[in-house]
């Protein structure tokens, strides 16, 4: 099950954290993998991990805020690996500010990275998927798109927008053999969250909201991505898959 041999995956934001774990998991399940981040120079660690997996890989510089880099990056993946069957739109930022403190710059940075970048990545890979009559597009949303988290209204808004993109694109593209889904993790200790989670009061708040009583790991999220990328998930479409230990249930 979950054999991805013969498929090519492109992962954004793959230098660390969730993107890195997802890239490695897809590769270990047989996929050829194109890893990307704002600079190809920061992908050394991920590339070293991929050397332990079967299949081919390449690395690309894609700043998802730049539409020309998106086009060039997808073209590079096609040239080097021949296809993009699976897109994992993981690149994102989280710079928490309370509602009264949000600036226009903070707002625009979040939406240009988390929403606009993800949408145009999906738009760039979809035509070739339509030609091949098969595709998997996976956005990394968040439980924050389903609930409110104090101190991060803009981040929550972007993740909610992603969930709506997933529903709409999944309806539009399903007839072409493409599924569009998202993964909604609870808190994972990564570069985006580590500073906040080092605050004992905030960490206690988070753990008190998760019935399982622990943070998610990057590998938990990567396992969900492998499933959604696989043939076994062929009937899963327009869905947001929560990996949250039960937070959103109450």
N, C-alpha and C positions, 0 to 999 in steps of 0.2 A: 504493500500500500504506500501511497504518497511518493511514488517514484517519479522524479522529474527529469529523467534521462531524455535528452533530445530537446529540452526546452531551454530558452535563454531568458535570464532575469536581469533587469536593470533596477538597482537600488540607489535612491538618493539619500544623502546624509549618512553615508556608510563608513565614515572614518572611526566612529566610536559608538558606544551605547547600543540602542535598539537596531540601528541600521547595520552595524557591524555584525551583531548576533544573527540578524535575519539573513545577511549575505552568506555567512558561514553555514547556517542551517540549510538554506536552499542548495548550496554547493554540495554539501554532504549527502543530500538526497538526489544528487545527480544532475542538477542544473548547471549550465554554463552561466557565468555571472559577470556582469559589468557593474563595477562599483564606482560611485561618483560622490564628490563633495565639492565644496566651493573651490578647493585647490586640490589637484591630484597629488601634491607633495605631502598631504597629511594622511594619505591612505596606506602608508607603508605597513602599519600594524595589521590592518585588515588583509592586505595582500599576503603578508607572511602567514596568516592563519589559513588563507585559501590554498596555500601550497600543500596543505595536508589533505585536501579534498580532491576527488577525481574531477575531470573535466577542465575546461578552459576558463580563463578569466581575463579581464582587462580593466584598466582604471581610467576614469575620465574626470575632467574638471567641468562641473555643472553648478553654477550659482543659479538656483531656481528663480531668483528675482530678475534674471536677465533672459529675455525671450530668445535672443540670438544664441546664448550659451545652451539653452534648452535644445534648440534646433540642431546646433553643432554636436552636442553631446549624444543625442539620439542617432544622428547620422554616423557618429563615431562608433557607437555600439553596433549598428547595422553593418558597418564596414568590417569591423574586427570579428564579430561573432555571428553575423549573418541574419539576425532576427532580434526582435524583442517580443517574447511571448508573455512575459510576466513583468509588470511594473510594480514596484513597491515604492510608493510616494511617501517617504519617511522624513525628508528634510523639514525642519521646523525650528521655531524659537519659542521661548517662554521667558518673558521679562516682566515679572509680576509688578503691578502697580494698582493701588486702590482706585476705585472709580473716580474720585475727586482729583487724583494725581495724574491720570492718564493724559499724555500729550499727543498731539497730532503725529509726531514722529513715532512714538511707541505704537499707536494704532496702525499707521501705515506699514511699519516694519513687520508687524505680526501678519497683517492681511496679505502683503506682497509675498511673504515667504510661505506661510502656512496654507493659504487658500489659493491665491492667484498662481503661485508657483506649481502647486499640486495640480490645479486644473490644466494648465498649459503643458505640463509633462504628460498628462493623460491624453490631451488632444494631439500631442506630437507622436505618441506611439500608436494611437488607435487606427490610423489608416492602414498600416501594415498588418495589424491584427485582423482588420476587416477583410483584407485580401486573403489571409490564411484561414479565416473563419474559426479562429480560436484565440482567446486571450484572457488573461487574468490581470485586473487592475486592483491593487490593494492600497488603500490610503491608511496611514496611521493617524487615526483620530485620537480620542481620549474619552475617558469617563466624564471629563470636564465639558464635553459637548452635550452631555445628557443631564448634568446636574450643575449647580453653582458652587464654585470654590471661592471663598473670601479672598480678596486681594488679587484676583486675576480675571476681571470681567472681559478683557479683550481676548485673552487666550481662550477662554471658554466660548466666546462668540465665534472665533475662527474654527474651533473644533466642531461646534454645532453646524457651521456652514459646510464643513467637509461632509458631515453626515447627510445633509441635503444634496450635495453634489453627488454623493454615492447613489442615493435613491434615483436621482434624475438621469444620470449617465447610465446607470444599470438598466433602467427602463428603455432608454434610447438604443443602447448597443447590444442588448441581449439577442436580438434577431440575427446578429452577426457572429454569434458564438462567443461573445465576450461577457464575462461577469465582472461586476464592479462592487467591491465590498470594502469595509473598513474594520480595523481593529481598534478597540477602545480600552487601552490599558488603565489600570489604576496607577498609583505612584510607583515608579521604578527609580532606584538610585542611580542617576546618570549625571552627566555634566549639567543638564538643564535643571535638575531638581536637588542636587547634592547640598547646595548652600542652604536652602530652605529646610531640608530634612535634618540638617545639623542643629537646628533650633529644637531643643527638647520639647518645648510646648507644642510646636507645630507637628513634630513627629508623633507625639502622643495623640494629637487630634486625628492625624491620618490613620494610625493603627487602630484607633478606637472606632473608625468608620468601616474598617474592613473586617467582616465577620471571621474570615480565616485568621486574622491577626498578624499578618506579615505582608511585607512589600512584595510586589511582583519582581521577577528577575528578567533580564533581557531574553534569556532562553525560553521563558514562558511565552513571551510575545512572539519569538521566532517560531515556536511550534505552531502557533495559530496561523502564522503566515504560510508555513509549509502546507498546512491543511487547505487553506483558501486557494493556494496556487495549484493544488492537485486536481486530478480528474475526479477524485472522490467527492470534491466539493462542487461538482458541475451544476447542481440544483440550488446552490447558495448564491443568491444575487440580491443586490440592493440592501444588504444586511450589514448592521454594525455588531461585530462580535466582541462582547465585553470580556476582558480578561482582568477582572477587578476583585476577585475574591468575594464577591457578593455586595460590594458597596452600593451599586445602583439599585439593589433590590429593596432598599428601605430608606 
